[in-house]
Amino acid sequence: MPTYVDPNKCDGCGKCVDICPSDIMHLSNSIFSGRKAYNIEPNYCWECYSCVKECPQHAIDMRGYADFAPLDHKLTVLRDEEKNEVRWKLKYRDGSKNEFKFPIRTKAWGSIPSPQSQKVPTKEQFDSQFLSHEPEYLKTDQGLVTAKR
């Protein structure tokens, strides 16, 4: 579900531009509309919704897919810092509503160690199926769980 910006709500803060991993959120500087965010390539949206969750004005929404949110729907995402949750509200065309709540799991900037601060992997670690420091961060020292036949 690619994102779009409601220009009436956008204040041009640029937080969506800073957090977008695919670099498709940009700021216009039009003499008619002022500084507003917009999605330059909706087809290339990774659908991570970082911009939606980061927007303090709740100006960014998604265009829903037909199987998830049928025609004439309204899908809204709200980030509530006080309750430490992200709420997804879905209103169907028949008027019924559905709401999903998830805890905010975003890490603070600078709280994740940089790759340069990690120890250089050994030859054995390079040949392993694990990603860098995966057992440590997954909190499993016996490896990944595998299906039994």
N, C-alpha and C positions, 0 to 999 in steps of 0.2 A: 504494500500500500504506500505509494509515493506520497511525499509531503507537499503541502502547499501553504502559503502564508496569507493570512487575512490582513490586507494593508491597513484596514481601519483599526486593528488592534496593535500592529507592529509599531514599536517606538524607535527602531533602528539601533538597538543596543549592540548588536553584532555577536551575541553569545552563540547563536546558532552557526554563524560563520566559523567561529573559533573551534567549535566542537565537531563539526561535520567531517567524518573520516574520508568521504569521497570528494570533498571540495566542490560540492555543487550548490551550497548555500552561499549567496552573494548579497551585497548591499548595493542598491541603486542609489544614485545621487541626482535624481530628477528635480528640475526646478518646479515641476507640477506637483509631484507627490512627496518630495523630500527624501530623506534617507530611510529606505525600507528594505527589508530582507525579501529575497525571492529565490526559488529553486530554479536554477538555470537548465537542468537536465533531469526531469522527473524519472525518465527511463533508466537512469544510472543510479537511482537511489538504492542504497544498501538495505534500507528498511530497518535500520538500527534504532531509529526514533530518538537518537541522542538530542537532536535539535528540538523535537517536540517536548521532551522532558526538561530540557534546559531553559526553554523560553519563559521568562518571568511574566510576560503579558498573556500567555496562553494564546498566542497569535498563530501558531502552527498546528495544522490538523492533517489528517491523512485522507486520501481517496481510497475508500474501501473496495476490496475485491467482491464480486457478486456472490461468491459462495460463503463469505464470512459476513458481509454487510450488504444486504440486497438494496436495489434501487430505492432512492428517496430515504436513505438512512442518515443518521447523524452520529459520527464517531468523534468523541472528544477525549483528550488525555489531559489530566490535571496532576501537577506535582505539588504535593502538600508537604512542605519542609517541616512544619510543626508536628505532624503525625508520622513523618518519615515514611511516606508511602506515595506510590504512583497509582492513580485511579483511571481506569479506562471505562468510559460511559458509552454505551451503544443504545441508540433509540431507533427502533424499527419503524417502518412506515405504518404499521397497524397501531402504533402508539405504545407498544410494549417496550420495556427497557431491560437492559442487562448491565451489570456493573462488575468489573474485575478490580481487585485491589492487590497490589504487590508491594513488598518493602523496597525502599530505595537501597540499592546495593552498590551505588557508585562510590568508588574510592576517592579520597581527597587527592588533589593534585600534589604530586611529589611524594605520596605515601608508598608508591610501588618502586622498588629498587630498580635503577637503570641497568641495562645489560652490562655496561662498563664496570659496574660495582660488583658484579658476580665473579666468582672464581672461574678460571678457564677450564672448560670441560676436559676430562681425561679421554684417552683413545677409547676406552670401554664405554664411556658415556656417549661419545659420538656414534658408536656402533649400536647403541641401545635403541629400542623402539620408543622410548620415552622422549618427550620434549624437555627442554632445559628446565631443570628443577621441578619437573612434574610430580614425582613422588612426594617431595617436600610440601608442595602447595596443595596437593590432593589429600595430604595427610595419610598416605598409605605407604608403608615400607615393604609390603609384600608384593607390589606390582598391581597391575590393573586386574579387575575381576573379569574372568572369561566364562563363556557359556560352557556347560558340561554336556557331553553327548550321551 
